[in-house]
Amino acid sequence: MAIKTKIRELKAKLSAYMRRAKAGETIVITEHGKPIGRIVPVGQSTQEQMAALMRAGLINCNREKLAHISPPAHTRGDRSLSDLLLEDRE
């Protein structure tokens, strides 16, 4: 089961939340009531993490294969879109 906590509370009680994560719990970090991150135990597999998120109602999965989608953007020249994004972030 996932536990929700605000950033301020996480900072104030970090050791306690880390003990809970070590014990196998997932901690969902919220900002203004919206999830922004999570702390998960290292030992959890991706499937276990997905199952925990589904139980918490944070994701929904119908397990169908996604249809192929062509890229929505194309670049001019030899540079890739990821190169342009990295340059823009600098």
RAMOPE-V867735 format. One record per residue. N is the residue number from 1. RES is the residue in one letter. PSI is psi in whole degrees, 0 to 359 (999 if undefined). Layout:
N&RES&PSI / N&RES&PSI
//
This chain:
1&M&138 / 2&A&141 / 3&I&133 / 4&K&139 / 5&T&149 / 6&K&158 / 7&I&313 / 8&R&315 / 9&E&321 / 10&L&315 / 11&K&320 / 12&A&329 / 13&K&36 / 14&L&315 / 15&S&318 / 16&A&318 / 17&Y&325 / 18&M&323 / 19&R&320 / 20&R&320 / 21&A&319 / 22&K&329 / 23&A&357 / 24&G&1 / 25&E&152 / 26&T&132 / 27&I&122 / 28&V&124 / 29&I&131 / 30&T&154 / 31&E&120 / 32&H&38 / 33&G&0 / 34&K&134 / 35&P&133 / 36&I&348 / 37&G&177 / 38&R&154 / 39&I&124 / 40&V&149 / 41&P&142 / 42&V&324 / 43&G&350 / 44&Q&136 / 45&S&168 / 46&T&320 / 47&Q&319 / 48&E&320 / 49&Q&316 / 50&M&317 / 51&A&319 / 52&A&319 / 53&L&323 / 54&M&318 / 55&R&324 / 56&A&353 / 57&G&17 / 58&L&337 / 59&I&163 / 60&N&136 / 61&C&126 / 62&N&0 / 63&R&18 / 64&E&150 / 65&K&140 / 66&L&143 / 67&A&151 / 68&H&132 / 69&I&129 / 70&S&153 / 71&P&137 / 72&P&346 / 73&A&146 / 74&H&150 / 75&T&158 / 76&R&137 / 77&G&197 / 78&D&350 / 79&R&141 / 80&S&163 / 81&L&321 / 82&S&323 / 83&D&317 / 84&L&321 / 85&L&316 / 86&L&318 / 87&E&320 / 88&D&326 / 89&R&335 / 90&E&999
//
